[in-house]
Amino acid sequence: MENIELANLTRRSLGGVALGLMATGIPGKSARAAQGTEEAKAGQTQGATLEASKRIDAGDLNVAYADLGPPEGSPILLLHGWPYDINSFVEVAPLLADHGHRVIVPYLRGYGATTFLSDKTKRNGQQSALALDVVKLMDALKIEKATIAGFDWGARTADIIAALWPDRCKALVSVSGYLIGSQSAGKKPLPPSAELQWWYQYYFATDRGREGYQKYTNDFAKLIWRLASPRWTFDDATFDRSAAAFSNPDHVEIVVHNYRWRLGLVQGEKRFDEYEAKLADAPDIEVPAITLEGDANGAPHPDPKAYAGKFKAKYEHRLVSGGIGHNLPQEAPEAFAKAVIDAETWA
């Protein structure tokens, strides 16, 4: 089907978005947010926390996850990135649950209360390992197929599942689009301005960087939040709720391995080689998809025109305007929730 190039959403139009959500059955909360306290405009929910109150063994992990909405509802998985946590979906998840969906929001490996089942398992941050974690979680929860949505690491993970396991992905919502990569691609030099944006990747490649991240984890994460979302006004309480997830004993190892693996500086695991070989060919995505981008994303991200052709089913790209940065689900929850609902209806 034809790709739809751009559909713009602005903060001024979020009132209309909220009305659209109301029309499809989402009550009061989105309307209050769209009507516009300064906290809502900044993407903050003062005092609210998304609780990962459930745990389940899945693959290599014991996964901690939030589970909202009716158990029989059409399932949606929401995947966070680095350096964030499940509270990026603190407003999105209830909106979707109120719409009748079962909403699963897991902590990725190395975050929150998610732990490895064995001390012998490699603390591996490579892309296919994270994707297989989610597939195994779906198996453990007996979810055959779900709409999968995410940003940052979560968007890449969702893209990979849609590409390699399309029978498990009903529809896709991906912030910053097609993020599947390979070690060979990661070894190629970029223009200096692009390399500058990846400064932390090179920092993590050094022993000094690993030690620095270990020592200053929260300070580092807060700096990334500010650089990646330069117009997002978040308070200390909002940051601290997410920063608690970085105290996971495997967090530093997973993060450092992730970025070193991308540059080809460390190896992954042979059991994932078959998946990485497929991903190195940049496979097309053949499930209904919506990609999103904030107009003030300060993190490295591709031009939407560069990846539009990778989406072969019904597809739309939406630019969310009004100073929206990298943490799009938390900064523009109504726009993100609407994209999930719309993509779900296309399947």
C-alpha positions as CSV (number, residue, x, y, z in Angstrom):
1,M,0.0,0.0,0.0
2,E,1.1,3.6,-0.5
3,N,3.0,5.3,2.3
4,I,1.5,8.5,3.7
5,E,4.3,11.0,4.1
6,L,3.5,13.4,7.0
7,A,0.6,14.0,9.3
8,N,1.4,16.9,11.7
9,L,0.2,17.0,15.3
10,T,0.9,20.1,17.4
11,R,0.3,20.9,21.0
12,R,-2.4,23.3,19.9
13,S,-4.1,20.4,18.1
14,L,-3.9,18.0,21.1
15,G,-7.3,19.2,22.2
16,G,-8.6,17.8,19.0
17,V,-6.6,14.6,19.5
18,A,-8.2,14.3,23.0
19,L,-11.6,14.8,21.5
20,G,-10.9,12.1,19.0
21,L,-9.8,9.8,21.8
22,M,-13.0,10.6,23.7
23,A,-15.0,9.7,20.6
24,T,-13.3,6.3,20.5
25,G,-14.0,5.7,24.2
26,I,-11.2,7.2,26.3
27,P,-12.7,9.1,29.1
28,G,-11.8,12.3,31.1
29,K,-8.1,12.1,31.8
30,S,-7.0,12.8,28.2
31,A,-9.4,15.7,28.0
32,R,-8.1,17.2,31.2
33,A,-4.5,16.9,29.9
34,A,-5.4,18.5,26.6
35,Q,-7.3,21.3,28.2
36,G,-4.0,22.3,29.4
37,T,-2.4,22.8,32.7
38,E,1.3,23.6,32.4
39,E,2.1,20.2,33.9
40,A,0.1,18.4,31.2
41,K,1.8,20.5,28.5
42,A,5.2,19.5,29.8
43,G,4.2,15.9,29.8
44,Q,4.3,15.5,33.6
45,T,1.9,13.7,35.8
46,Q,2.7,14.9,39.3
47,G,2.9,12.1,41.8
48,A,1.8,9.4,39.4
49,T,3.8,6.2,39.1
50,L,3.4,3.2,36.8
51,E,3.8,0.2,39.1
52,A,5.4,-3.0,37.8
53,S,3.4,-5.1,40.2
54,K,3.7,-8.4,38.3
55,R,6.6,-10.7,37.6
56,I,7.0,-13.7,35.4
57,D,9.9,-16.0,34.2
58,A,10.4,-15.5,30.5
59,G,13.5,-16.7,28.6
60,D,16.6,-15.5,30.4
61,L,14.7,-13.2,32.7
62,N,12.3,-12.8,35.5
63,V,10.4,-9.8,34.0
64,A,8.8,-7.2,36.1
65,Y,5.9,-5.5,34.3
66,A,2.8,-3.3,34.7
67,D,-0.4,-4.9,33.5
68,L,-3.4,-2.6,33.0
69,G,-6.8,-3.0,31.5
70,P,-9.1,-5.9,31.0
71,P,-7.3,-9.3,30.7
72,E,-9.4,-10.1,27.7
73,G,-8.6,-6.9,25.9
74,S,-6.6,-6.7,22.7
75,P,-3.0,-6.7,24.0
76,I,-0.6,-3.8,23.6
77,L,3.1,-3.9,24.6
78,L,4.8,-0.6,25.4
79,L,8.6,-0.7,25.4
80,H,10.8,2.0,26.9
81,G,14.4,3.1,26.0
82,W,17.6,4.4,27.6
83,P,17.9,6.2,29.9
84,Y,14.2,6.0,30.7
85,D,11.9,3.4,32.2
86,I,8.2,2.3,32.2
87,N,7.1,5.7,33.6
88,S,7.6,7.1,30.1
89,F,4.1,5.5,29.6
90,V,2.6,6.7,32.9
91,E,-0.2,8.6,31.0
92,V,-0.3,6.5,27.8
93,A,-0.9,3.1,29.5
94,P,-4.1,4.3,31.4
95,L,-5.4,5.9,28.2
96,L,-5.1,2.7,26.3
97,A,-6.4,0.6,29.2
98,D,-9.5,2.9,29.4
99,H,-10.0,2.2,25.7
100,G,-10.4,-1.5,26.5
101,H,-6.9,-2.8,25.8
102,R,-4.7,-5.0,28.0
103,V,-1.6,-3.0,28.3
104,I,1.7,-4.7,29.2
105,V,4.7,-2.4,30.1
106,P,7.8,-4.4,31.0
107,Y,11.1,-3.3,32.4
108,L,13.8,-4.2,29.8
109,R,16.8,-6.3,30.9
110,G,19.0,-4.2,33.1
111,Y,16.2,-2.0,34.4
112,G,13.9,-1.9,37.4
113,A,13.0,-5.2,39.0
114,T,13.7,-7.3,35.9
115,T,16.5,-9.7,36.7
116,F,18.4,-12.6,35.1
117,L,17.5,-16.1,36.1
118,S,21.1,-17.2,36.1
119,D,24.3,-15.5,37.2
120,K,26.0,-17.4,34.2
121,T,23.9,-15.6,31.5
122,K,25.9,-13.0,29.6
123,R,24.8,-9.5,30.4
124,N,24.2,-8.8,26.7
125,G,22.7,-5.6,25.3
126,Q,22.7,-6.5,21.6
127,Q,19.6,-5.7,19.7
128,S,18.3,-9.2,19.0
129,A,18.7,-10.2,22.6
130,L,16.3,-7.5,23.7
131,A,13.8,-8.4,21.0
132,L,13.9,-12.1,21.9
133,D,13.2,-11.1,25.5
134,V,9.9,-9.5,24.4
135,V,9.0,-12.6,22.3
136,K,9.7,-14.8,25.3
137,L,7.6,-12.5,27.5
138,M,4.7,-12.8,25.1
139,D,5.1,-16.6,25.2
140,A,5.1,-16.7,29.0
141,L,2.0,-14.5,29.1
142,K,0.3,-16.6,26.4
143,I,-0.1,-13.6,24.1
144,E,0.0,-14.8,20.6
145,K,-0.1,-11.4,18.9
146,A,0.0,-7.8,20.1
147,T,0.3,-4.3,18.9
148,I,3.9,-3.2,19.9
149,A,4.9,0.4,20.5
150,G,8.1,2.0,21.8
151,F,10.8,4.7,21.6
152,D,14.6,4.6,21.6
153,W,15.7,1.0,22.5
154,G,12.0,0.1,22.7
155,A,11.3,1.3,19.2
156,R,14.3,-0.7,17.8
157,T,13.0,-3.7,19.7
158,A,9.5,-3.3,18.3
159,D,10.9,-2.8,14.8
160,I,12.9,-6.1,15.1
161,I,9.9,-8.1,16.3
162,A,7.8,-6.7,13.4
163,A,10.5,-7.5,10.9
164,L,11.5,-11.0,12.2
165,W,8.3,-12.2,13.8
166,P,5.5,-10.5,11.9
167,D,3.1,-13.2,13.1
168,R,3.5,-11.9,16.6
169,C,3.1,-8.2,15.8
170,K,-0.4,-7.0,15.0
171,A,0.6,-3.4,14.4
172,L,3.6,-1.2,15.1
173,V,4.2,2.3,16.5
174,S,7.8,3.4,16.4
175,V,9.3,6.7,17.5
176,S,12.0,7.8,15.1
177,G,11.0,5.1,12.7
178,Y,13.2,2.3,11.4
179,L,16.0,1.8,13.8
180,I,17.3,-1.7,13.0
181,G,21.0,-1.7,12.6
182,S,24.0,-4.0,12.3
183,Q,27.6,-4.1,13.5
184,S,28.9,-3.6,10.0
185,A,26.8,-0.4,9.6
186,G,28.0,0.8,13.0
187,K,31.6,0.6,12.0
188,K,31.2,3.1,9.1
189,P,32.2,6.7,9.9
190,L,29.6,9.4,9.9
191,P,30.0,13.1,9.1
192,P,31.5,15.0,12.1
193,S,28.2,16.7,13.1
194,A,26.6,13.2,13.4
195,E,29.5,11.7,15.2
196,L,29.2,14.6,17.8
197,Q,25.7,13.6,18.6
198,W,26.9,10.1,19.5
199,W,29.5,11.4,22.0
200,Y,28.2,9.0,24.8
201,Q,28.7,6.0,22.6
202,Y,32.4,6.7,22.4
203,Y,32.5,7.5,26.0
204,F,31.1,4.1,26.9
205,A,33.7,2.5,24.6
206,T,36.4,3.4,27.2
207,D,37.1,2.1,30.6
208,R,36.9,5.6,31.9
209,G,33.4,5.9,30.4
210,R,32.2,2.7,32.0
211,E,33.5,3.8,35.4
212,G,32.1,7.2,34.9
213,Y,28.6,5.9,34.1
214,Q,28.8,3.5,37.1
215,K,29.7,6.4,39.4
216,Y,27.4,9.1,38.0
217,T,24.5,7.1,36.6
218,N,21.7,9.5,37.6
219,D,23.6,12.6,36.7
220,F,24.5,11.1,33.3
221,A,20.8,10.1,32.7
222,K,19.5,13.6,33.6
223,L,22.0,15.2,31.2
224,I,20.8,12.9,28.4
225,W,17.1,13.8,29.2
226,R,18.0,17.5,28.9
227,L,20.0,17.1,25.7
228,A,17.5,14.8,24.1
229,S,14.4,16.8,25.1
230,P,15.7,20.4,25.3
231,R,12.2,22.0,25.5
232,W,10.7,19.5,28.0
233,T,10.3,20.9,31.5
234,F,10.5,18.0,33.9
235,D,10.8,18.3,37.7
236,D,13.1,16.3,40.0
237,A,10.3,14.1,41.2
238,T,9.5,13.0,37.6
239,F,13.2,12.2,36.9
240,D,13.6,10.4,40.3
241,R,10.7,8.1,39.6
242,S,12.5,6.8,36.5
243,A,16.0,7.0,37.9
244,A,15.1,4.3,40.4
245,A,15.1,1.8,37.6
246,F,18.8,2.4,37.0
247,S,19.8,0.9,40.3
248,N,19.3,-2.6,38.8
249,P,22.6,-4.5,39.4
250,D,23.0,-5.3,35.7
251,H,22.1,-1.8,34.3
252,V,25.6,-0.5,33.7
253,E,26.8,-3.7,32.1
254,I,23.8,-3.9,29.7
255,V,24.1,-0.3,28.7
256,V,27.8,-0.4,28.1
257,H,27.6,-3.7,26.2
258,N,24.8,-2.3,24.0
259,Y,26.8,0.7,22.7
260,R,30.1,-1.2,22.5
261,W,28.4,-4.0,20.5
262,R,27.0,-1.5,18.0
263,L,30.5,-0.3,17.3
264,G,31.8,-3.9,16.9
265,L,34.0,-3.5,20.0
266,V,32.5,-6.5,21.8
267,Q,30.9,-9.7,20.7
268,G,27.3,-10.8,21.2
269,E,26.3,-14.4,21.6
270,K,26.3,-17.1,18.9
271,R,22.7,-18.1,19.8
272,F,21.7,-14.7,18.3
273,D,23.8,-14.9,15.2
274,E,20.9,-16.1,12.9
275,Y,18.8,-13.1,13.9
276,E,21.6,-10.6,13.5
277,A,22.4,-12.0,10.0
278,K,18.8,-11.3,9.0
279,L,18.8,-7.8,10.6
280,A,22.0,-6.9,8.8
281,D,20.0,-7.1,5.5
282,A,17.7,-4.4,6.8
283,P,14.5,-6.4,6.4
284,D,11.3,-4.7,5.4
285,I,8.4,-4.3,7.9
286,E,5.1,-5.7,6.6
287,V,2.7,-5.0,9.4
288,P,0.6,-1.8,9.7
289,A,2.8,0.9,11.2
290,I,2.8,4.5,12.4
291,T,6.1,6.2,13.0
292,L,6.4,9.4,15.1
293,E,8.9,12.1,15.6
294,G,9.0,15.1,17.9
295,D,9.9,18.4,16.4
296,A,12.4,19.1,19.2
297,N,14.2,15.7,19.4
298,G,17.7,16.5,20.4
299,A,18.9,12.8,20.2
300,P,20.4,11.3,17.0
301,H,17.6,10.2,14.7
302,P,17.1,9.5,11.0
303,D,15.2,11.6,8.5
304,P,11.7,10.1,8.0
305,K,12.2,10.1,4.2
306,A,15.2,7.8,4.6
307,Y,13.1,4.9,6.1
308,A,9.6,5.4,4.7
309,G,10.2,2.8,2.1
310,K,11.0,0.1,4.7
311,F,7.3,0.0,5.7
312,K,5.3,-2.1,3.1
313,A,1.9,-2.3,4.7
314,K,-0.4,0.6,5.6
315,Y,1.9,3.3,6.9
316,E,1.9,6.9,8.1
317,H,4.5,9.2,9.6
318,R,3.4,11.8,12.1
319,L,5.4,14.8,13.2
320,V,4.4,15.9,16.7
321,S,5.1,19.6,17.0
322,G,5.2,22.0,19.9
323,G,8.6,21.4,21.4
324,I,8.3,17.6,21.7
325,G,11.6,15.8,22.3
326,H,13.0,12.3,22.4
327,N,10.8,10.9,25.3
328,L,7.7,11.3,23.1
329,P,5.3,9.1,25.0
330,Q,5.8,11.1,28.2
331,E,6.0,14.5,26.5
332,A,3.0,14.0,24.2
333,P,1.0,11.1,25.7
334,E,-2.3,11.8,23.8
335,A,-0.5,11.8,20.4
336,F,1.3,8.6,21.2
337,A,-1.9,6.9,22.5
338,K,-3.8,8.0,19.4
339,A,-1.1,6.5,17.1
340,V,-1.4,3.2,18.9
341,I,-5.1,3.1,18.7
342,D,-5.1,4.1,15.0
343,A,-2.4,1.5,14.1
344,E,-4.4,-1.1,16.0
345,T,-7.5,-0.4,13.9
346,W,-5.5,-0.9,10.7
347,A,-4.6,-4.5,11.4
